[in-house]
Amino acid sequence: MERIIADALDVNLLPDIFNNAYHGIAIVGLDGKWLLVSKSLCDILGYKQEELQKLTFQDITHKEDIALDFRKISQLLKGEIKNYKMQKRYFTKSGNLVWGQLSVSLVRDDKGKPKYFISQVQDITKRKQKEVEKDIIANMVKEQNERLLNFSRIITHNLKTHAGNLNNLAGFVEEEIPETKANESFLVLKQAVQNLQDTVDHLTEIAKFSKYDKSELKSLNLHEYAVNAIYNVSSMAKNNNCEIENLIAEDLMVVGIEAYLDSIILNLLTNAIKYREYSRKCKIVLKSKIEDKRVILSVKDNGLGIDLKKHGNKMFMLYQTFHKHADSTGVGLFITKNQVEALGGKIKVKSKPNKGSKFMVYFKKG
């Protein structure tokens, strides 16, 4: 063994390299026996040096990884490759599995005859565990998305039926009681039913596919969608003594999907009303501007505001609420952010406690 070691490395450097190497290093015989192992490799595998030297690498390698290891070794011995890397599993002395990033090269004598292998082993167990966790989470998200998609299809089907019934009932009332045509409350109700029908139609389109193709995106008038959203919250705004001002340019077009744009504006408006400061009159202003080929919609209010130093990193996370309110679920902003990003945009917020908030939504210009 001493001759082998002397051939492999300078004898003066060998102890320092093997004792201080961060990753595991070993000299392995052609029969798979550990001839010399570093302290770091012993630490990874849980064996003492003399214990490990009584074993072969096959003895502690997971059976599913041995075949690939042998194929690579065969290629090394035949001269088909100069070295190889692979991820493999080792059994420690305690019986636990550790993942190693193995790098192997072959040392030959002056005549080209194979002498022994030099192996390096990096412990990647934590990295592999994180990969497994990510895969589990990805599978859970995929399964959840499939369940949500099926749920949305059922809901939209049922909503479509109910919305259609309401629309028909409104028509029957109008025919049987002609004077309702001039009744302001009935006209508001009729418009609300029509808006519900439109929303259900949009949701039905979304439920047809799990992922939007770019061809499904349309050029939509931002001002008109803001007008519709303001109308839909008009009763809520009136009951809360809230004034909403729409300063969005009337000819401004953005790239979007009807249901998403509807939902984004509606959610920002309802939040602004919901979290109003009751000591002052509620004021909400919608504005627009174009910046670097992006349309920026801003929705500014003078409500309770949010402490961004405390909650900024949780603003758009699921089930996060920042004020006590009976209707708070922590879902709205999460959905809004995902809808905005699905349209290729982004959303930002500026806010100060007791001063109000300003949400900026960046859309692609239509």
Secondary structure, DSSP 8 states (H G I E B T S, - for coil): -HHHHHHHS-TTTHHHHHHH-SSEEEEE-TTSBEEEE-HHHHHHHT--HHHHTTSBGGGGB-HHHHHHHHHHHHHHHHTS-SEEEEEEEEE-TTS-EEEEEEEEEEEE-TTS-EEEEEEEEEE-HHHHHHHHHHHHHHHHHHHHHHHHHHHHHHHHHHHHHHHHHHHHHHHHHHHH-GGGGG-HHHHHHHHHHHHHHHHHHHHHHHHT-SS--GGG-EEEEHHHHHHHHHHHTHHHHHHTTEEEEE---TT-EEEE-HHHHHHHHHHHHHHHHHT--TTS-EEEEEEEEEETTEEEEEEEE-SS---HHHHGGGTTSTT---S--TT--S-HHHHHHHHHHHTT-EEEEEEETTTEEEEEEEEEB-
